[in-house]
Amino acid sequence: MSRLPRRLGHGEEATLAEHLDELRGRLFVIIGAVVLGTVVAYVFHDHILNWLNRPLPPHIRPVTLGVAEPFTITLTVCAYAGIVLALPVVLWQLWSFFAPAVDPTAERRMLLLVAFSVALGAGGVAFGYEILLPRAIHFLTNYDKQHFHHLIQAKPYYNFVITILLGIVVVFQTPLGVLGLVSLGVLSSRTLRKQRRFGYLITAAIALALPGPDLVTTFLELLPMWALFEGSIWLAFLFERRQAKAAPASATLGG
């Protein structure tokens, strides 16, 4: 049985062959994690499908049309769930491959940012699933219902759910993106405060560009974007204050 790839130390040198061997080992670990995650998801696929179907109106189940469609759709959903389950392993393997080139102090900051990103993503999924999806589905399935007999096909429905959830997760990463621009010196909290109205206009344009089949969904995406943008301004302000306090300390140590 082959060992797991060894993580190189910071600044440790290795030959090209050793790097390629490490990369191959990490790719095998990633593929194995995705396969294992898919198998686990298939074992619990009843719970996953029930969770995906819960935003639908009561007593309505998605319709399948082909003979093999229930099986293929279940496998597709399990594959997506397997990737999500394997994501911590995937990210850790990728990080372990590139981490030796990163300063240990920067590595700690990076891990904090990753934890912050995961928390924001979890908040996005919760908001999308509990608030956004039920209202969007209710609006769409009841639109002109006197003219249509609405049968909800399974594949388009699951694609719709995944698209909405991914879109709202991206929206919830706004503070992280703003913080990155501030750390690079592209933006400052003063600029953000001064151009607050312009920022609200940009977030509205982004909300319109994100997946949203109706105005209700778009508006529900826009509300957290405005809240996150406002939070980003204060986060940038706190980040700059911390940097300003750290600068004299580093200058003293350097002297």
Protein Blocks (a to p, Z undefined) as FASTA:
>chain_A
ZZddddddehiacdfklmmmmmmmmmmmmmmmmmmmmmmmmmmmmmmmmmmmmmpcehia
cddfbfklmmmmmmmmmmmmmmmmmmmmmmmmmmmmmmmmpcfklmmmmmmmmmmmmmmm
mmmmmmmmmmmmmmmmmmmmmgoklmpccdddfklmmmmmmmmmmmmmmmmmmmmmmmmm
mmnomacfklmmmmmmmmmmmmmmmmmmpgcfbfklmmmmmmmmmmmmmmmmmmmmmmmm
mmmmmmmmmmmmmZZ
